[in-house]
Amino acid sequence: MNRVCQDFEALIRQPESRIDVKMTLDSISKLLERCQEAQNAVEAVITDDDEIEKETQRLMDFEREISSARGRAEKYLEMNAEP
């Protein structure tokens, strides 16, 4: 995820990358959806409450990173709206 965020940050700094930012934003949203599905599958087979809590915390941390990246992307798109 760190690599995705770094690449994404680099895109946002480029003035003519609106389409790339939009496509990356779509990809990030799909990635988050797949991660949530995987998280649900993992939680379904884990029986230890502590492990479930750890996995839940990992997903929450990941979701926070995604949400932050999405917010920056949406702000970029808003500030660089098409004429």
C-alpha positions in Angstrom: 0.0 0.0 0.0 2.8 2.4 0.7 4.1 2.0 -2.8 0.6 2.8 -4.2 0.3 5.9 -2.0 3.8 7.1 -3.0 3.0 6.7 -6.7 -0.4 8.4 -6.1 1.3 11.3 -4.3 3.7 11.7 -7.3 0.7 11.8 -9.7 -1.0 14.5 -7.7 2.0 16.7 -7.9 2.0 16.7 -11.7 -0.2 19.4 -13.1 -1.4 17.4 -16.2 -2.3 14.1 -14.5 -6.0 14.5 -14.0 -6.9 11.3 -16.0 -4.2 9.3 -14.3 -5.4 10.5 -10.9 -9.0 9.5 -11.8 -8.0 6.1 -13.0 -5.8 5.5 -9.9 -8.7 6.6 -7.7 -10.9 4.0 -9.4 -8.3 1.4 -8.9 -7.8 2.3 -5.2 -11.6 2.0 -4.6 -11.6 -1.5 -6.2 -8.6 -2.5 -4.2 -10.3 -1.5 -1.0 -13.3 -3.5 -1.9 -11.2 -6.6 -2.6 -9.4 -6.1 0.7 -12.6 -5.9 2.6 -13.8 -9.2 0.9 -10.5 -10.8 1.8 -10.8 -9.5 5.4 -14.2 -11.0 5.8 -12.9 -14.4 4.5 -10.0 -14.3 6.9 -12.3 -13.4 9.9 -14.6 -16.2 9.0 -11.8 -18.8 9.6 -10.1 -17.2 12.5 -11.4 -18.4 15.9 -9.1 -16.5 18.2 -10.6 -13.2 19.3 -7.2 -11.5 19.6 -6.3 -12.5 16.1 -9.7 -11.2 14.8 -9.0 -7.9 16.6 -5.6 -7.6 15.0 -6.9 -8.3 11.6 -9.7 -5.8 12.1 -7.2 -3.2 13.2 -5.1 -3.9 10.1 -8.0 -3.3 7.8 -9.0 -0.2 9.7 -5.5 1.2 9.3 -5.6 0.3 5.6 -9.0 1.9 5.2 -7.7 5.1 6.8 -4.8 5.3 4.4 -7.1 4.7 1.4 -9.6 7.3 2.7 -6.8 9.9 3.1 -5.5 9.1 -0.4 -9.0 9.4 -1.9 -9.5 12.7 -0.1 -6.3 14.1 -1.6 -7.3 12.8 -5.0 -10.8 14.3 -4.9 -9.3 17.6 -3.8 -6.9 17.5 -6.7 -9.6 16.7 -9.1 -11.8 19.5 -7.7 -8.9 22.0 -8.0 -8.0 20.8 -11.5 -11.5 20.6 -12.9 -11.9 20.2 -16.6 -12.8 23.5 -18.4 
